[in-house]
Amino acid sequence: MRGEAERLFRESLAVREKIFGRDHPETGQSLCNLALFLDTRSRTEEALGFYEQGLTVYEKALGPDHPLMESALDNYILLLEKTGSRPKSDTMRARTEAHLRRIVERAG
């Protein structure tokens, strides 16, 4: 069952890359979904790599203040903290807080 789930996540990623291209938000979503799945299977290093790819796609396609970026970044930070990567997670957490401040400022 787990092998089938992973196969489907990877297949979804491949289809979205083919249809939308590597730098499309739909592809970013598939990258982050696969990362989340791998994290639940304790495949941390793989998950971190897919989160990083997904975040790169989101930031490039949607900008740093998009809600999808925030959600993926939160998951990435939690995974970093779980691995003991405190300096990097602290840097990313500061980035998230700056993002939230910009949103609040715009909302007025």
N, CA and C atoms as a LAMMPS dump frame, in Angstrom:
ITEM: TIMESTEP
0
ITEM: NUMBER OF ATOMS
324
ITEM: BOX BOUNDS ff ff ff
-5.0000000000000000e+02 5.0000000000000000e+02
-5.0000000000000000e+02 5.0000000000000000e+02
-5.0000000000000000e+02 5.0000000000000000e+02
ITEM: ATOMS id mol type element x y z
1 1 1 N 0.818 -1.192 0
2 1 2 C 0 0 0
3 1 3 C 0.867 1.262 0
4 2 1 N 1.905 1.304 0.87
5 2 2 C 2.774 2.482 0.925
6 2 3 C 3.527 2.67 -0.385
7 3 1 N 3.981 1.554 -0.955
8 3 2 C 4.68 1.633 -2.228
9 3 3 C 3.78 2.18 -3.32
10 4 1 N 2.532 1.799 -3.278
11 4 2 C 1.555 2.289 -4.255
12 4 3 C 1.31 3.783 -4.066
13 5 1 N 1.199 4.223 -2.828
14 5 2 C 0.979 5.65 -2.555
15 5 3 C 2.158 6.474 -3.066
16 6 1 N 3.353 6.022 -2.78
17 6 2 C 4.522 6.76 -3.254
18 6 3 C 4.558 6.794 -4.775
19 7 1 N 4.249 5.684 -5.399
20 7 2 C 4.23 5.637 -6.853
21 7 3 C 3.245 6.661 -7.407
22 8 1 N 2.091 6.774 -6.775
23 8 2 C 1.088 7.734 -7.24
24 8 3 C 1.543 9.188 -7.042
25 9 1 N 2.187 9.476 -5.928
26 9 2 C 2.726 10.829 -5.71
27 9 3 C 3.769 11.172 -6.779
28 10 1 N 4.638 10.21 -7.052
29 10 2 C 5.682 10.458 -8.052
30 10 3 C 5.089 10.553 -9.47
31 11 1 N 4.085 9.757 -9.725
32 11 2 C 3.419 9.819 -11.028
33 11 3 C 2.712 11.168 -11.202
34 12 1 N 2.057 11.635 -10.171
35 12 2 C 1.405 12.943 -10.215
36 12 3 C 2.413 14.046 -10.503
37 13 1 N 3.561 13.962 -9.855
38 13 2 C 4.625 14.938 -10.098
39 13 3 C 5.066 14.889 -11.558
40 14 1 N 5.282 13.709 -12.074
41 14 2 C 5.734 13.566 -13.464
42 14 3 C 4.704 14.123 -14.445
43 15 1 N 3.438 13.845 -14.19
44 15 2 C 2.374 14.343 -15.073
45 15 3 C 2.315 15.867 -15.031
46 16 1 N 2.376 16.436 -13.841
47 16 2 C 2.318 17.898 -13.729
48 16 3 C 3.535 18.558 -14.372
49 17 1 N 4.706 17.952 -14.214
50 17 2 C 5.896 18.501 -14.875
51 17 3 C 5.718 18.493 -16.385
52 18 1 N 5.143 17.414 -16.897
53 18 2 C 4.959 17.29 -18.343
54 18 3 C 3.913 18.284 -18.855
55 19 1 N 2.814 18.426 -18.141
56 19 2 C 1.724 19.303 -18.583
57 19 3 C 2.04 20.78 -18.34
58 20 1 N 2.481 21.108 -17.138
59 20 2 C 2.644 22.511 -16.741
60 20 3 C 4.077 23.029 -16.845
61 21 1 N 5.031 22.12 -16.807
62 21 2 C 6.431 22.527 -16.777
63 21 3 C 6.973 22.496 -15.362
64 22 1 N 8.281 22.551 -15.288
65 22 2 C 8.99 22.412 -14.004
66 22 3 C 8.746 23.576 -13.046
67 23 1 N 8.499 24.762 -13.581
68 23 2 C 8.409 25.971 -12.744
69 23 3 C 6.977 26.453 -12.521
70 24 1 N 6.016 25.577 -12.622
71 24 2 C 4.61 25.947 -12.436
72 24 3 C 4.173 25.626 -11
73 25 1 N 3.288 26.441 -10.427
74 25 2 C 2.82 26.175 -9.06
75 25 3 C 2.2 24.79 -8.861
76 26 1 N 1.536 24.255 -9.888
77 26 2 C 0.969 22.906 -9.759
78 26 3 C 2.075 21.872 -9.553
79 27 1 N 3.195 22.078 -10.225
80 27 2 C 4.341 21.189 -10.036
81 27 3 C 4.917 21.384 -8.638
82 28 1 N 4.985 22.628 -8.194
83 28 2 C 5.441 22.91 -6.833
84 28 3 C 4.582 22.204 -5.799
85 29 1 N 3.265 22.198 -6.035
86 29 2 C 2.346 21.516 -5.126
87 29 3 C 2.654 20.023 -5.067
88 30 1 N 2.901 19.422 -6.216
89 30 2 C 3.233 17.992 -6.234
90 30 3 C 4.552 17.709 -5.525
91 31 1 N 5.52 18.589 -5.694
92 31 2 C 6.804 18.43 -4.996
93 31 3 C 6.6 18.465 -3.483
94 32 1 N 5.799 19.417 -3.018
95 32 2 C 5.551 19.539 -1.573
96 32 3 C 4.702 18.386 -1.046
97 33 1 N 3.747 17.914 -1.852
98 33 2 C 2.949 16.75 -1.436
99 33 3 C 3.827 15.515 -1.278
100 34 1 N 4.732 15.319 -2.223
101 34 2 C 5.649 14.183 -2.129
102 34 3 C 6.557 14.33 -0.911
103 35 1 N 7.015 15.539 -0.659
104 35 2 C 7.858 15.782 0.523
105 35 3 C 7.111 15.43 1.804
106 36 1 N 5.874 15.861 1.905
107 36 2 C 5.079 15.569 3.094
108 36 3 C 4.893 14.065 3.265
109 37 1 N 4.604 13.377 2.166
110 37 2 C 4.464 11.931 2.22
111 37 3 C 5.76 11.271 2.699
112 38 1 N 6.885 11.67 2.117
113 38 2 C 8.174 11.078 2.496
114 38 3 C 8.493 11.354 3.964
115 39 1 N 8.125 12.531 4.446
116 39 2 C 8.336 12.851 5.856
117 39 3 C 7.557 11.888 6.746
118 40 1 N 6.323 11.564 6.365
119 40 2 C 5.535 10.626 7.181
120 40 3 C 6.137 9.228 7.177
121 41 1 N 7.016 8.963 6.231
122 41 2 C 7.683 7.669 6.143
123 41 3 C 9.107 7.726 6.7
124 42 1 N 9.42 8.825 7.401
125 42 2 C 10.737 9.034 8.021
126 42 3 C 11.872 9.032 7.003
127 43 1 N 11.59 9.505 5.82
128 43 2 C 12.612 9.629 4.774
129 43 3 C 12.959 11.114 4.667
130 44 1 N 13.552 11.586 5.742
131 44 2 C 13.764 13.001 5.974
132 44 3 C 14.605 13.68 4.911
133 45 1 N 15.723 13.105 4.568
134 45 2 C 16.611 13.76 3.597
135 45 3 C 15.927 13.936 2.248
136 46 1 N 15.22 12.903 1.812
137 46 2 C 14.478 13.011 0.553
138 46 3 C 13.4 14.09 0.667
139 47 1 N 12.701 14.087 1.793
140 47 2 C 11.629 15.067 2
141 47 3 C 12.174 16.488 1.961
142 48 1 N 13.288 16.722 2.629
143 48 2 C 13.889 18.062 2.623
144 48 3 C 14.192 18.518 1.196
145 49 1 N 14.739 17.623 0.392
146 49 2 C 15.067 17.967 -0.99
147 49 3 C 13.84 18.348 -1.805
148 50 1 N 12.76 17.599 -1.634
149 50 2 C 11.538 17.91 -2.383
150 50 3 C 10.9 19.203 -1.879
151 51 1 N 10.952 19.444 -0.564
152 51 2 C 10.454 20.729 -0.054
153 51 3 C 11.253 21.883 -0.642
154 52 1 N 12.565 21.742 -0.662
155 52 2 C 13.405 22.814 -1.206
156 52 3 C 13.064 23.093 -2.668
157 53 1 N 12.862 22.031 -3.437
158 53 2 C 12.479 22.215 -4.844
159 53 3 C 11.116 22.888 -4.951
160 54 1 N 10.155 22.434 -4.151
161 54 2 C 8.817 23.017 -4.181
162 54 3 C 8.82 24.472 -3.776
163 55 1 N 9.585 24.802 -2.746
164 55 2 C 9.676 26.195 -2.301
165 55 3 C 10.303 27.085 -3.373
166 56 1 N 11.297 26.562 -4.057
167 56 2 C 11.93 27.316 -5.144
168 56 3 C 10.914 27.604 -6.242
169 57 1 N 10.121 26.607 -6.594
170 57 2 C 9.091 26.787 -7.625
171 57 3 C 8.071 27.82 -7.163
172 58 1 N 7.564 27.675 -5.947
173 58 2 C 6.566 28.612 -5.434
174 58 3 C 7.088 30.046 -5.425
175 59 1 N 8.29 30.217 -4.897
176 59 2 C 8.818 31.58 -4.794
177 59 3 C 9.001 32.207 -6.174
178 60 1 N 9.497 31.421 -7.101
179 60 2 C 9.722 31.919 -8.461
180 60 3 C 8.399 32.223 -9.168
181 61 1 N 7.428 31.335 -9.025
182 61 2 C 6.168 31.471 -9.755
183 61 3 C 5.157 32.39 -9.069
184 62 1 N 5.136 32.375 -7.744
185 62 2 C 4.084 33.073 -7.01
186 62 3 C 4.58 34.241 -6.162
187 63 1 N 5.871 34.248 -5.89
188 63 2 C 6.428 35.28 -5.016
189 63 3 C 6.465 34.808 -3.575
190 64 1 N 7.249 35.491 -2.765
191 64 2 C 7.474 35.039 -1.387
192 64 3 C 6.285 35.227 -0.453
193 65 1 N 5.283 35.996 -0.854
194 65 2 C 4.172 36.292 0.05
195 65 3 C 2.902 35.502 -0.242
196 66 1 N 2.981 34.529 -1.107
197 66 2 C 1.802 33.743 -1.453
198 66 3 C 1.487 32.726 -0.352
199 67 1 N 0.189 32.491 -0.069
200 67 2 C -0.186 31.533 0.989
201 67 3 C 0.373 30.126 0.787
202 68 1 N 0.475 29.646 -0.458
203 68 2 C 1.051 28.316 -0.67
204 68 3 C 2.508 28.284 -0.221
205 69 1 N 3.189 29.378 -0.432
206 69 2 C 4.586 29.481 -0.003
207 69 3 C 4.67 29.357 1.519
208 70 1 N 3.784 30.044 2.205
209 70 2 C 3.79 30.028 3.665
210 70 3 C 3.536 28.631 4.217
211 71 1 N 2.56 27.952 3.672
212 71 2 C 2.224 26.608 4.142
213 71 3 C 3.385 25.638 3.931
214 72 1 N 3.959 25.65 2.744
215 72 2 C 5.08 24.762 2.452
216 72 3 C 6.289 25.111 3.313
217 73 1 N 6.51 26.398 3.515
218 73 2 C 7.639 26.831 4.331
219 73 3 C 7.475 26.383 5.78
220 74 1 N 6.262 26.463 6.303
221 74 2 C 6.012 25.978 7.665
222 74 3 C 6.334 24.493 7.796
223 75 1 N 5.887 23.697 6.825
224 75 2 C 6.176 22.258 6.863
225 75 3 C 7.676 21.995 6.773
226 76 1 N 8.349 22.753 5.922
227 76 2 C 9.803 22.624 5.767
228 76 3 C 10.518 22.954 7.083
229 77 1 N 10.091 24.031 7.721
230 77 2 C 10.701 24.441 8.996
231 77 3 C 10.504 23.363 10.054
232 78 1 N 9.309 22.82 10.14
233 78 2 C 9.051 21.758 11.124
234 78 3 C 9.959 20.556 10.883
235 79 1 N 10.164 20.221 9.626
236 79 2 C 11.051 19.101 9.3
237 79 3 C 12.494 19.433 9.661
238 80 1 N 12.92 20.659 9.384
239 80 2 C 14.273 21.067 9.774
240 80 3 C 14.457 20.965 11.286
241 81 1 N 13.466 21.419 12.024
242 81 2 C 13.549 21.367 13.485
243 81 3 C 13.604 19.919 13.971
244 82 1 N 12.851 19.052 13.319
245 82 2 C 12.851 17.639 13.687
246 82 3 C 14.23 17.012 13.474
247 83 1 N 14.963 17.495 12.471
248 83 2 C 16.283 16.947 12.184
249 83 3 C 17.388 17.582 13.027
250 84 1 N 17.028 18.608 13.803
251 84 2 C 18.019 19.278 14.63
252 84 3 C 18.783 20.366 13.9
253 85 1 N 18.287 20.768 12.77
254 85 2 C 18.925 21.819 11.958
255 85 3 C 18.457 23.187 12.446
256 86 1 N 18.777 23.49 13.685
257 86 2 C 18.249 24.691 14.339
258 86 3 C 18.662 25.997 13.662
259 87 1 N 19.92 26.205 13.323
260 87 2 C 20.272 27.495 12.7
261 87 3 C 19.496 27.747 11.406
262 88 1 N 19.371 26.72 10.588
263 88 2 C 18.644 26.891 9.33
264 88 3 C 17.155 27.096 9.59
265 89 1 N 16.591 26.36 10.543
266 89 2 C 15.166 26.524 10.833
267 89 3 C 14.896 27.903 11.431
268 90 1 N 15.814 28.417 12.238
269 90 2 C 15.647 29.769 12.794
270 90 3 C 15.65 30.819 11.685
271 91 1 N 16.53 30.651 10.719
272 91 2 C 16.583 31.577 9.577
273 91 3 C 15.281 31.518 8.788
274 92 1 N 14.809 30.328 8.545
275 92 2 C 13.572 30.166 7.789
276 92 3 C 12.373 30.686 8.587
277 93 1 N 12.381 30.488 9.884
278 93 2 C 11.292 30.998 10.733
279 93 3 C 11.252 32.525 10.678
280 94 1 N 12.42 33.173 10.708
281 94 2 C 12.469 34.638 10.595
282 94 3 C 11.903 35.085 9.256
283 95 1 N 12.185 34.328 8.222
284 95 2 C 11.652 34.638 6.891
285 95 3 C 10.126 34.557 6.896
286 96 1 N 9.579 33.537 7.547
287 96 2 C 8.133 33.376 7.632
288 96 3 C 7.501 34.523 8.414
289 97 1 N 8.131 34.914 9.505
290 97 2 C 7.597 36.025 10.301
291 97 3 C 7.603 37.325 9.508
292 98 1 N 8.645 37.563 8.734
293 98 2 C 8.707 38.759 7.885
294 98 3 C 7.589 38.705 6.841
295 99 1 N 7.36 37.542 6.302
296 99 2 C 6.286 37.348 5.334
297 99 3 C 4.935 37.701 5.955
298 100 1 N 4.675 37.224 7.153
299 100 2 C 3.402 37.496 7.814
300 100 3 C 3.248 38.984 8.132
301 101 1 N 4.336 39.631 8.519
302 101 2 C 4.274 41.078 8.774
303 101 3 C 3.886 41.831 7.505
304 102 1 N 4.447 41.438 6.357
305 102 2 C 4.111 42.108 5.09
306 102 3 C 2.639 41.926 4.763
307 103 1 N 2.105 40.754 5.018
308 103 2 C 0.688 40.499 4.748
309 103 3 C -0.188 41.385 5.619
310 104 1 N 0.146 41.463 6.895
311 104 2 C -0.63 42.283 7.84
312 104 3 C -0.555 43.755 7.443
313 105 1 N 0.629 44.211 7.063
314 105 2 C 0.797 45.612 6.65
315 105 3 C -0.051 45.924 5.425
316 106 1 N -0.09 45.013 4.482
317 106 2 C -0.904 45.225 3.269
318 106 3 C -2.386 45.242 3.571
319 107 1 N -2.793 44.414 4.548
320 107 2 C -4.209 44.33 4.9
321 107 3 C -4.666 45.605 5.61
322 108 1 N -3.712 46.305 6.159
323 108 2 C -3.924 47.615 6.668
324 108 3 C -4.48 47.879 7.953
